[in-house]
Amino acid sequence: MLLSVGMLLLTVSMQACDEFEYSPYEVRLDEDEKDLNKRNIAAIEALDIAPTDTVRFVLTADPQGFYQENEQLVRHINQLEDIDFVLLGGDLTDFGLVKEFKLVHEDFKTLKVPYVAVVGNHDAINNGKEVFSAMYGDYDVSFAVGNTKFILLNTNYLEFDKQVPDLDWLEAELKASATYENVIVVSHIPPTNTEFGEEKSVRYGQLLNQYKVDFSLHGHNHNYKYHFPFGEELPVLETAATEKLEYVVFTVAGNEVSFERVKI
């Protein structure tokens, strides 16, 4: 039986909808692409790492568009022993598009350990905020591993109408971290960048010094930098973009936090 022209066009149209995105701005995710941070944090907590155990984690950032390098970097991390998880320091995308988020996750989901991501400024353009929320969850989140508290903070000041970073939330988290030997704050934009918000940066430094935070970790500038803009007691570390084929491995043993810069 021959199809009419109208029926043929309808059939082709329906097939196309199944195979292609209707729009690059449509947030259409598979179930295993949703709430990644929540599910990966649960996987980290399920490791039952004791306060006396040594914790090792990797910091990398800015995988935006560097898909070949991302694949190579993930393979290299998978060769390491005794890594508990990976922190991904933002800018998963260039344009905040769902396809970009999916492509980065395609590589990072092949890690042998869970990974947790913070939101970057590029992730918050177009409808990237909606995509990040659907894929990764809250912009501000914290979790504990052994004797260490990790606080992930949204510092994309301009993209969030100068309402972030939420330093009141940060202070509440820091107060609640008093029982932990180590506290590490992670965000995309470093406090020394103008995009962090100058008035926010001053209080940020004061809070981290007041509550004796061990490290302030970031991406954004695409180059490695280790410095002390708020005094010798508060190290600020910025990791290079994945395109540089390097990352940083942190080791937490007791109240000592050390790190090694790894180049592939």
Phi, psi and omega in degrees: 000128182280141176276145172289162179302320181296316179294323179296315179296320179296318180297314179298319180298317181293321177296320180297322179297326180287330189262337186231156174291138176293322180209145177294346180262359179283132180265088180244110185239148169284160183300324181280004175254004183258148174052046185296317180298314180300315183288324180284326174296320177299322178293323177294314181296330180290348177291343178054049178286124182281157179303335180271354181280153173279137179244135176232131179219160181250140171247126172219171185197168171054058177277011189304103175082356183263062192292321178294317179294322178300315180298319180292319180295316179298318178300320181292317178297322181296343178276347181285152177258150172063028172271131183267325180193172180236138172255127181251112193274040169090173188054060173289340186228165169269319191238011177069023184269145183300324180298322179294314177303315183296318181296320177294317180296327178304323178280312187287340176286348177274359173301148177281352181233162178293154172232148180233134187244144169258158183278137177254170182295324177290334178288348186253014177257170188051232176254029181299327179300316180295319181293313180300316179300318181290320184277319189245338176104216185296149177287327178246127183205155177222158175203163183241142175226117182060237180259021185236134175258130177250127180241116181259122192236135174281115181244023183273075189306310185288320183288343179246035172054038176062019179267353178235161000292148178278091187283338173292316176299316180300315181296320178299320178294321179294320177298320182285354183261011187298334183276354181265143179290326183232143176228130181232128179254133184234132175206175182277294184280127180289156182291349178273354178272145178297332180290351176282334185097111186302318181290333177284323184298319182299309181292324178304310180299320179297316181296315183293326175289318181301318183262013172054051176292141185278321182211147169244114189247141188209170170238229168082312186274356174068004179226149178291137175205134179232116186208176186227067183290342182248018180111164189292346182272353185230093177285138175245124182238131175245125180268155181287161175292157181299335180298338179279355180054053173211161178204177182237133176254125179254142175236126178248114179230110185064233178259018179254127176242117180236167181211159177225130176276124184247125175247132182279000000 
